[in-house]
Amino acid sequence: MQLQRTVRTTASPDVVFDYLSDFTTTTEWDPGTVSTVLLSGDGGVGTTYRNVSSFLGRESELTYTVVERIAPTRFALRGENKTVVAHDTMEVHPEGAGTRVTYTADFTFKGVAKYLAPLLRPALTRLGDHAEEGLAAALGKLA
């Protein structure tokens, strides 16, 4: 299952990339995020984060690892727990005097959850809509 959203801001690509590649900022723009804590690393490939999110009234913890960091254009992480593997990618592109960000989240459900995944699509779509709104507001403050 994939969610993809595009957000535009007048902030520069370098500023946007620096902000988004610090994954702890998810608490500022992703309304589903309860907390994100840096576990190890300096933000580069191999850096790990513990993310706790609320979804459908339940908290879920994932450990995310940075799998790609190409400053200032692309940042990708892989998160996993016992029921899901998440791949989050943020692509940052200059656009006019500002920046266009494309945020893609791919979810692969495991175990019993994979059979329930189609039923989760509406809730995940709403979560993506709220994250898009939060991201637009947070990036707007960077301008």
Secondary structure as the mmCIF struct_conf table of DSSP 4:
data_model
#
loop_
_struct_conf.conf_type_id
_struct_conf.id
_struct_conf.beg_label_comp_id
_struct_conf.beg_label_asym_id
_struct_conf.beg_label_seq_id
_struct_conf.end_label_comp_id
_struct_conf.end_label_asym_id
_struct_conf.end_label_seq_id
STRN STRN1 GLN A 2 THR A 9
BEND BEND1 THR A 10 ALA A 11
HELX_RH_AL_P HELX_RH_AL_P1 PRO A 13 LEU A 20
TURN_TY1_P TURN_TY1_P1 SER A 21 SER A 21
BEND BEND2 ASP A 22 ASP A 22
HELX_RH_3T_P HELX_RH_3T_P1 PHE A 23 THR A 25
HELX_RH_AL_P HELX_RH_AL_P2 THR A 26 TRP A 29
TURN_TY1_P TURN_TY1_P2 PRO A 31 GLY A 32
STRN STRN2 THR A 33 SER A 40
BEND BEND3 GLY A 41 GLY A 44
TURN_TY1_P TURN_TY1_P3 VAL A 45 GLY A 46
STRN STRN3 THR A 48 PHE A 55
TURN_TY1_P TURN_TY1_P4 LEU A 56 GLY A 57
STRN STRN4 ARG A 58 ILE A 70
TURN_TY1_P TURN_TY1_P5 ALA A 71 THR A 73
STRN STRN5 ARG A 74 GLU A 80
BEND BEND4 LYS A 82 THR A 83
STRN STRN6 VAL A 84 GLU A 95
TURN_TY1_P TURN_TY1_P6 GLY A 96 ALA A 97
STRN STRN7 GLY A 98 PHE A 109
TURN_TY1_P TURN_TY1_P7 GLY A 111 VAL A 112
HELX_RH_AL_P HELX_RH_AL_P3 ALA A 113 LEU A 142
#
